[in-house]
Amino acid sequence: MTYAYLIVAILFEVVATTALKQTDGFSRLIPSLVTLVGYGVAFFFLSLTLRTMSVGIVYALWSGAGIVFITAIGWLWFRQALDTPALIGVALIIAGVLVINLFSKSVMH
């Protein structure tokens, strides 16, 4: 269940961050509510993940996956350009998340 909680936390964080772009400085009600609820749910599930996983590893996975997904949404939905250094950086983040998941023995505590 730990990874399921982490996936839910990542998904809600991505939804909340995407909605944050639409809040226009929290001046638009619906995107603002989606942002607040999304972050609340994300942090709740993140706290459940922290019951059995190391905080550093959880944060690395959560933030790394979130960065990759938000970058993809920015590129696809908001038509934000990505240059070569940005693409290399995202590839390195993906590589880091994979290394942690596939090779680290410090994931569970």
N, C-alpha and C positions, 0 to 999 in steps of 0.2 A: 504493500500500500504506500510505502514511502515515496517511491518514484511517481505513483499516481498523484499523490498530494503535490509533489513538486511540479508535475506537468500542469495541474490545475492552477497552481500559483503563477507559473510562467504565462499561461494563456490569459489569465485575468490581468496580469501586469501589462501584457501587450495590448489588450483591449483598453485598459485604463490610459496607457500612454498614447495610444492612437486617438482616443477621445480627447485627451489633454490638448492635442494639436487643434481640435475643433472648438475648444472652450472660449477662445478669443479673450484670454486673460480672466477666465471664470465669469465672463459676462453673458454667456449663453447657458440657459438652465439645463437642458437635456444632456448635452455633452459634459457639463460640470457634474451632474448627478452620476452619469456613467463612470466618469473618472473617479469620483469619491468612492462609489460602491465597488468599482473594479479593484482599486488599491486596497480597500478594506478586505475584500474576499481574498485577494492575492496574499496579503500579509497574514491572514488567518491560516491559509493552507501552508504558507511558508513556515509558520510557527509549528504546525503539525509535523512538517518535514524535519524540523530541528530537534524533535524528540529523539530521533535515531541516527541522524547524520551530523557530521561536523559542520560547524557554522561557516568556516572558511570554504569548505568544499561546496556546501549548499549555495552560498552567495556567489561563488565562481560559476556554478552551473546556471543558477537563476539569472544572474546579470548577463552572463555570456550568451545564453540562449535568447534572452530578451533583446539584447543588442542586435543579434542576427535577425530576429523576426521583425523588429522595428525598422531596421535598415531596409529589409525587403519590402515592408509595407510602404515606407517612405518612397522607395524607388518605383514600386508598382502603382500605388494608389495616389500618392501626392506628386508623382512625376519628378522626384528629386534626383538629380544626377549623381552618379558615383564615379569618381575618377579612379585611376589605377591604384594609388596609395590606399584609398578607402576599400577597394576590393581586396587588396592584399591584407589589410588589417582585419577585415571580416573573415577572410580565409584563415588567418592565424587564430582568431577567436574560436572558430569552428574546430580547428586542430586542437586547441587547448581543451575544449569541452570533451572532445573525443578521447584525448590522452587521459584526462581525469576519469572518464567513465570506463575506459577499456583497461587501463593499467594501474590506476591508483588503488592501493590497499587501505588508504585512509578515508574512504568514502563513508563507511559506517563506523560509529564509535561505540 
